Amino acid sequence: MEKTRVVLALGGNALGNSPEEQKEAVKITARSIADLIENNFKVMIGHGNGPQVGMINLAMETASKSEEGTPSMPFPECGAMSQGYIGYHLQNAIYNEFIQKRGREIPVCSVVTQVVVDKNDPAFENLTKPIGSFYTEEEAKKIEAEKGYTFKEDAGRGYRRVVASPKPVEIVEDESIRALYEAHTVTVAGGGGGIPVIKNEDGTLEGVPAVIDKDFTSEKLAELVDADVFIILTAVEKVAIKFGQPDEQWLDTMTVEECEKYIADEEFAAGSMLPKVEAALKFAKSKPGRKTLITSLEKAAEALDGKTGTWISSK
């Protein structure tokens, strides 16, 4: 029986705010993923890294300020570190879940993933993504002068460095990722949206300080492996319009046309549900028969049975 090909986009906030929290959180994640695998789904995992990369960046910045001679860590390298340790925790938890509860081994592998972005992306002219620690205005100006960073005041709490959030253009390790997936390896890739790199005129790659939205990169992974279903896992069971209002409406399905209308009507918040819906729409439009599901991790199995979640398709 042919397996249903799925790519999961797992939110970074679902993984906890510390390594110890994350190790416990991924045990629950692994259980849900294992259930999907046991039910004849061929799984690839993309994930966010917002809390984790911020924690790493803060630790490195703190060390560089407090210990003379300790260099600060470039942001692309912080992203790579987050991919490594989140990938390790996911690999470990999924492997252990199968050994302890399912009585068998399963191949799991994470790929440190570079993602090409366009150096002319308008996002590089409008830096919006806050990262790292808070500084006074005086400290921020000093660092700006020394390192060329950009800082913005953040909700009255101080100044934080901001970076661009460009769209993904190309996944560098695409062939390796596809080969692992086709070899029936549970593949973790595109962590945190991928390490953002630009392609120079001579073809070389250069890391840039930016954060790529993980849902858009996961969508590219879903197209890469010709997934049947792209699943965006979030904090809520379904997508809503009129969210938080008296006439709030939770949606079971959206056609491509309905989805486009809701986006045009600004039904989804720019910092939370909008990028998820836009990524979902992109996959649903990419090829006839492709569908996207937005739901919570806990409800993923039920949603795939058609019992909950919001489905987006061209029909």
Residue pairs with C-beta under 8 A, 6 or more apart in sequence:
1 40
3 40
3 41
3 42
4 40
4 41
4 42
4 228
4 229
5 41
5 42
5 225
5 226
5 227
5 228
5 229
6 36
6 41
6 42
6 43
6 44
6 227
6 228
6 229
6 230
6 231
7 43
7 44
7 45
7 46
7 218
7 221
7 222
7 225
7 227
7 229
7 230
7 231
8 33
8 43
8 44
8 45
8 46
8 218
8 231
8 233
8 300
9 46
9 47
9 48
9 214
9 215
9 218
9 219
9 230
9 231
9 232
9 233
9 276
9 279
10 29
10 45
10 46
10 47
10 48
10 233
10 297
11 47
11 48
11 214
11 233
11 234
11 235
12 47
12 48
12 49
12 50
12 51
12 52
12 86
12 192
12 214
13 48
13 50
13 51
13 235
14 25
14 29
14 233
14 235
14 297
15 21
15 22
15 25
15 26
15 29
15 47
15 48
15 51
15 52
15 86
15 89
16 22
16 24
16 25
16 51
17 51
17 55
18 55
19 85
19 89
22 52
22 86
22 89
23 89
23 93
26 89
26 90
26 92
26 93
27 93
27 96
27 97
28 297
29 90
29 93
29 297
30 90
30 93
30 94
30 96
30 97
31 97
31 101
32 297
32 298
32 300
32 301
33 43
33 45
33 94
33 97
33 186
34 94
34 97
34 98
34 101
34 102
35 301
36 43
36 300
36 301
36 304
37 43
37 106
37 186
38 102
39 301
39 304
41 304
42 181
42 184
43 186
44 177
44 181
44 186
44 187
44 188
44 189
44 221
44 222
44 225
44 227
45 90
45 186
45 187
45 188
45 189
46 188
46 189
46 190
46 191
46 214
46 217
46 218
46 221
47 86
47 90
47 188
47 190
47 191
47 192
47 214
48 192
48 193
48 214
49 79
49 82
49 83
49 86
49 191
49 192
49 193
49 214
50 192
50 211
52 82
52 85
52 86
52 192
53 78
53 79
53 81
53 82
53 131
53 192
53 211
54 131
54 132
56 73
56 78
56 81
56 82
57 73
57 75
57 78
57 131
57 132
57 133
58 132
58 133
60 72
60 73
60 78
61 72
61 73
61 132
61 133
62 133
63 70
64 70
64 71
64 72
64 73
72 147
73 81
74 207
74 209
75 131
75 163
75 207
75 209
75 210
76 195
76 196
76 197
76 207
76 208
76 209
77 207
79 191
79 192
79 194
79 195
79 196
79 211
80 112
80 195
82 191
82 192
83 110
83 112
83 113
83 191
83 192
83 195
84 110
84 112
86 110
86 188
86 191
86 192
87 110
87 111
87 112
87 188
87 191
88 110
90 108
90 110
90 188
91 108
91 109
91 110
91 188
94 106
94 108
94 186
95 105
95 106
95 108
98 104
98 105
98 106
99 105
106 186
107 183
107 184
107 185
107 186
108 185
108 186
108 187
108 188
109 180
109 185
109 186
109 187
109 188
110 187
110 188
110 189
110 191
111 173
111 176
111 177
111 180
111 187
111 188
111 189
112 173
112 191
112 195
113 171
113 172
113 173
113 177
113 189
113 190
113 191
113 194
113 195
113 217
114 171
114 172
114 173
114 194
114 195
114 197
114 205
114 207
115 168
115 169
115 170
115 171
115 172
115 190
115 193
115 194
115 195
115 196
115 197
115 212
115 217
115 220
116 168
116 169
116 170
116 171
116 172
116 197
116 198
116 199
116 205
117 166
117 167
117 168
117 169
117 196
117 197
117 198
117 208
117 210
117 212
118 166
118 167
118 169
118 198
119 198
119 208
121 164
121 166
121 167
123 164
123 165
123 166
123 167
123 210
124 164
124 166
124 210
126 164
127 150
127 152
127 162
127 163
127 164
128 162
128 164
128 165
129 162
129 163
129 164
129 165
129 210
129 211
130 152
130 154
130 160
130 161
130 162
131 160
131 161
131 162
131 163
131 211
132 160
132 161
133 160
134 154
134 157
134 158
134 159
134 160
135 143
135 151
135 158
135 159
135 160
136 158
136 159
137 153
137 159
139 159
140 151
140 159
141 151
143 149
143 151
143 161
144 150
144 151
149 161
150 161
150 162
150 163
151 159
151 160
151 161
151 162
152 159
152 160
152 162
153 159
154 160
163 209
163 210
163 211
164 208
164 209
164 210
164 211
165 210
165 211
165 212
165 213
166 196
166 210
166 212
167 212
167 213
167 216
168 193
168 194
168 212
168 216
168 217
168 220
171 177
171 189
171 190
171 194
171 217
171 220
171 221
171 224
172 197
172 205
173 189
174 224
177 187
177 189
177 221
177 224
177 225
178 224
178 225
180 187
181 187
181 225
182 225
189 221
190 214
190 217
190 218
190 220
190 221
191 214
192 211
192 212
192 214
193 211
193 212
193 213
193 214
193 216
193 217
194 212
194 217
195 207
196 207
196 208
196 209
196 210
196 211
196 212
197 205
197 206
197 207
197 208
198 205
198 206
198 208
199 205
200 206
213 275
213 279
215 232
215 275
215 276
215 278
215 279
215 280
216 275
216 278
216 279
216 282
218 230
218 232
218 279
219 230
219 279
219 280
219 282
219 283
221 227
222 230
222 283
222 290
223 283
223 286
223 287
226 287
227 283
227 290
228 289
228 290
228 291
229 290
229 291
229 292
229 293
229 304
230 279
230 280
230 283
230 290
230 291
230 292
230 293
231 292
231 293
231 294
231 295
231 300
231 303
231 304
232 276
232 279
232 280
232 292
232 293
232 294
232 295
233 295
233 296
233 297
233 300
234 273
234 276
234 294
234 295
234 296
235 296
236 295
236 296
237 250
237 295
237 296
237 299
237 303
237 308
237 309
238 250
238 251
238 252
238 294
238 295
238 308
238 309
238 310
239 250
239 251
239 254
239 268
239 273
239 276
239 277
239 294
239 310
240 248
240 249
240 250
240 251
241 248
241 249
241 251
241 262
241 267
242 248
242 249
242 267
243 267
243 268
243 269
243 273
250 310
251 310
252 309
252 310
252 311
253 310
253 311
253 312
253 313
254 262
254 310
254 311
254 312
255 312
255 313
255 314
255 315
256 281
256 284
256 285
256 312
256 313
256 314
259 277
259 280
259 281
259 284
259 312
260 281
262 268
262 277
263 274
263 277
263 278
263 281
268 274
268 276
268 277
276 294
277 294
277 312
279 292
280 292
280 294
280 312
281 292
281 312
283 290
283 292
284 290
284 291
284 292
284 312
284 313
284 314
285 314
288 314
290 313
290 314
291 311
291 312
291 313
292 311
292 312
292 313
293 300
293 303
293 304
293 309
293 310
293 311
293 312
294 309
294 310
294 312
295 303
295 308
295 309
295 310
299 308
299 309
300 309
302 308
302 309
303 309
